[in-house]
Amino acid sequence: DYIDGWYSGDGDRMERSLHTHLAKRLVRVNDKQQSALVDLTAAELVQSPRAGHGKIPRDQWRDSVSILDIFGNAAVVRIDATTWVDFLEEVKWNGEWRILNVVWENRPEAKK
């Protein structure tokens, strides 16, 4: 639901996969090599596909999902998306898996 909701522009679908306390973060490095965090909340993340961001034709989707580890009610998952890689921390919440934390890294742009 998370990655397919993004690609299809379906915020409701994405929202089903997220815990309300989700934090999604990216480390951005400026030209002076100083790091800064980019933070997104669950609400911000869900609003993006609702606003039309991320929607791309199905033949351009890259959505390889790898479960790296599960222990009890906790899991770590990697998603190789079209332009980035996500590392998700998931929890089993009321019997269903929900994404609690995400750290992502953009793929380097292809050299032209």
VOBA-1610 file (N, C-alpha, C; in pm, whole numbers, padded with zeros to 5 digits, always signed):
BEGIN
Asp+00082-00120+00000Asp+00000+00000+00000Asp+00086+00126+00000Tyr+00198+00123+00071Tyr+00284+00241+00084Tyr+00339+00286-00052Ile+00415+00200-00117Ile+00481+00242-00241Ile+00381+00247-00357Asp+00286+00154-00362Asp+00187+00158-00469Asp+00094+00279-00452Gly+00064+00317-00327Gly-00015+00436-00303Gly+00056+00561-00353Trp+00188+00565-00333Trp+00267+00678-00382Trp+00261+00686-00534Tyr+00296+00575-00599Tyr+00303+00574-00745Tyr+00168+00600-00811Ser+00060+00554-00750Ser-00072+00567-00812Ser-00144+00695-00770Gly-00082+00772-00679Gly-00145+00895-00632Gly-00262+00871-00539Asp-00260+00757-00470Asp-00370+00717-00382Asp-00329+00736-00236Gly-00355+00854-00182Gly-00317+00886-00045Gly-00386+00797+00057Asp-00511+00758+00031Asp-00582+00670+00125Asp-00513+00535+00134Arg-00469+00485+00019Arg-00399+00356+00019Arg-00268+00367+00097Met-00194+00473+00074Met-00069+00493+00147Met-00097+00503+00297Glu-00199+00578+00333Glu-00230+00601+00473Glu-00255+00471+00549Arg-00313+00372+00482Arg-00339+00242+00546Arg-00211+00174+00594Ser-00098+00207+00533Ser+00028+00140+00567Ser+00105+00210+00678Leu+00064+00330+00715Leu+00143+00414+00806Leu+00087+00416+00947His+00177+00420+01045His+00138+00449+01183His+00124+00600+01192Thr+00033+00648+01272Thr+00010+00792+01283Thr+00131+00868+01337His+00222+00799+01405His+00342+00864+01460His+00463+00848+01368Leu+00441+00814+01242Leu+00550+00794+01148Leu+00640+00918+01140Ala+00770+00890+01126Ala+00868+00994+01092Ala+00947+00942+00974Lys+00954+01021+00866Lys+01035+00985+00749Lys+01145+01090+00739Arg+01270+01043+00727Arg+01383+01136+00731Arg+01484+01108+00619Leu+01546+01216+00577Leu+01653+01213+00478Leu+01765+01303+00529Val+01889+01260+00517Val+02002+01346+00548Val+02043+01415+00418Arg+02034+01546+00420Arg+02073+01626+00303Arg+02204+01694+00338Val+02300+01689+00247Val+02432+01750+00267Val+02445+01870+00174Asn+02480+01986+00231Asn+02494+02105+00147Asn+02632+02113+00084Asp+02656+02221+00009Asp+02784+02234-00062Asp+02904+02253+00031Lys+02880+02281+00160Lys+02988+02291+00259Lys+03004+02160+00336Gln+02939+02055+00288Gln+02943+01922+00348Gln+02883+01919+00488Gln+02785+02008+00515Gln+02714+02009+00642Gln+02583+01934+00625Ser+02553+01849+00721Ser+02432+01767+00716Ser+02314+01838+00780Ala+02197+01814+00724Ala+02071+01862+00781Ala+01965+01755+00757Leu+01872+01744+00851Leu+01764+01645+00836Leu+01644+01708+00767Val+01586+01631+00676Val+01456+01662+00617Val+01358+01568+00684Asp+01256+01621+00750Asp+01159+01541+00824Asp+01022+01549+00759Leu+00954+01435+00750Leu+00816+01429+00705Leu+00734+01352+00808Thr+00613+01398+00833Thr+00521+01327+00921Thr+00430+01238+00836Ala+00352+01154+00901Ala+00256+01070+00830Ala+00159+01158+00751Ala+00108+01263+00813Ala+00012+01351+00745Ala+00072+01416+00622Glu+00196+01464+00633Glu+00263+01526+00518Glu+00285+01425+00406Leu+00326+01305+00444Leu+00352+01202+00345Leu+00225+01163+00270Val+00113+01153+00339Val-00014+01116+00277Val-00065+01227+00186Gln-00039+01352+00221Gln-00086+01465+00139Gln-00015+01470+00004Ser+00109+01422-00004Ser+00183+01428-00130Ser+00114+01354-00244Pro+00078+01225-00229Pro+00009+01159-00340Pro-00130+01219-00365Arg-00194+01267-00261Arg-00325+01332-00280Arg-00312+01458-00364Ala-00196+01522-00358Ala-00170+01643-00436Ala-00113+01610-00574Gly-00098+01482-00605Gly-00050+01441-00737Gly+00098+01416-00747His+00172+01429-00636His+00316+01401-00639His+00340+01251-00642Gly+00440+01209-00717Gly+00478+01069-00720Gly+00409+00987-00825Lys+00296+01032-00875Lys+00218+00953-00969Lys+00295+00940-01101Ile+00323+00815-01137Ile+00393+00786-01262Ile+00328+00665-01328Pro+00347+00648-01460Pro+00289+00533-01528Pro+00342+00401-01470Arg+00256+00300-01468Arg+00288+00170-01408Arg+00417+00110-01463Asp+00445+00128-01591Asp+00565+00067-01650Asp+00695+00132-01601Gln+00685+00243-01527Gln+00804+00309-01472Gln+00824+00280-01324Trp+00733+00203-01264Trp+00744+00171-01122Trp+00863+00080-01098Arg+00938+00111-00998Arg+01043+00021-00947Arg+01009+00005-00800Asp+00973-00116-00761Asp+00918-00133-00627Asp+00960-00266-00563Ser+01086-00292-00568Ser+01139-00414-00507Ser+01133-00400-00355Val+01066-00493-00290Val+01051-00491-00144Val+01125-00611-00085Ser+01216-00584+00009Ser+01291-00690+00076Ser+01269-00680+00226Ile+01220-00788+00286Ile+01208-00792+00432Ile+01345-00833+00485Leu+01411-00742+00555Leu+01546-00767+00603Leu+01547-00847+00732Asp+01449-00824+00819Asp+01442-00900+00944Asp+01306-00878+01010Ile+01261-00981+01078Ile+01139-00974+01160Ile+01170-01039+01293Phe+01129-00973+01399Phe+01141-01031+01532Phe+01018-00987+01610Gly+00933-01081+01643Gly+00812-01048+01717Gly+00725-00949+01642Asn+00703-00834+01703Asn+00619-00731+01644Asn+00698-00620+01575Ala+00823-00648+01540Ala+00909-00549+01475Ala+00969-00607+01348Ala+00984-00521+01247Ala+01045-00564+01121Ala+01123-00448+01060Val+01222-00484+00978Val+01298-00387+00900Val+01285-00428+00754Val+01248-00331+00670Val+01217-00357+00529Val+01291-00257+00443Arg+01336-00302+00325Arg+01400-00213+00227Arg+01312-00208+00103Ile+01289-00087+00054Ile+01216-00069-00071Ile+01309+00002-00169Asp+01332-00062-00283Asp+01406+00000-00392Asp+01304+00063-00486Ala+01286+00193-00473Ala+01188+00266-00553Ala+01256+00324-00677Thr+01177+00390-00758Thr+01228+00442-00885Thr+01344+00539-00867Thr+01331+00636-00776Thr+01436+00737-00763Thr+01499+00742-00624Trp+01465+00648-00537Trp+01521+00647-00402Trp+01517+00506-00345Val+01582+00490-00228Val+01576+00367-00150Val+01526+00404-00011Asp+01426+00331+00037Asp+01371+00350+00171Asp+01411+00235+00261Phe+01445+00265+00385Phe+01460+00165+00491Phe+01350+00192+00592Leu+01261+00094+00608Leu+01144+00110+00693Leu+01157+00029+00821Glu+01117+00089+00930Glu+01097+00016+01055Glu+00947+00001+01071Glu+00903-00122+01083Glu+00760-00149+01092Glu+00728-00216+01225Val+00605-00193+01270Val+00555-00256+01392Val+00420-00320+01363Lys+00394-00430+01433Lys+00261-00489+01423Lys+00173-00414+01523Trp+00072-00345+01472Trp-00012-00256+01550Trp-00156-00302+01534Asn-00215-00346+01644Asn-00352-00399+01640Asn-00367-00507+01534Gly-00264-00591+01525Gly-00268-00707+01437Gly-00228-00681+01292Glu-00193-00557+01256Glu-00154-00526+01118Glu-00020-00452+01118Trp+00059-00477+01013Trp+00189-00411+01002Trp+00169-00266+00961Arg+00239-00177+01033Arg+00236-00033+01005Arg+00379+00020+01003Ile+00405+00114+00914Ile+00537+00176+00904Ile+00547+00284+01011Leu+00649+00273+01096Leu+00669+00367+01205Leu+00777+00470+01173Asn+00886+00424+01111Asn+00998+00512+01077Asn+01051+00476+00939Val+01098+00579+00868Val+01160+00559+00737Val+01283+00649+00729Val+01392+00592+00681Val+01509+00670+00642Val+01527+00643+00494Trp+01542+00751+00415Trp+01556+00730+00272Trp+01676+00803+00217Glu+01719+00755+00102Glu+01832+00813+00030Glu+01795+00818-00117Asn+01810+00935-00177Asn+01782+00948-00320Asn+01890+00878-00400Arg+01848+00823-00512Arg+01945+00763-00604Arg+02021+00877-00674Pro+02149+00857-00700Pro+02222+00960-00776Pro+02156+00977-00913Glu+02149+01100-00958Glu+02093+01124-01090Glu+02189+01071-01195Ala+02130+01016-01301Ala+02212+00961-01409Ala+02286+01075-01479Lys+02412+01055-01507Lys+02493+01154-01577Lys+02449+01158-01724Lys+02436+01277-01777Lys+02392+01292-01917Lys+02509+01317-02007
//
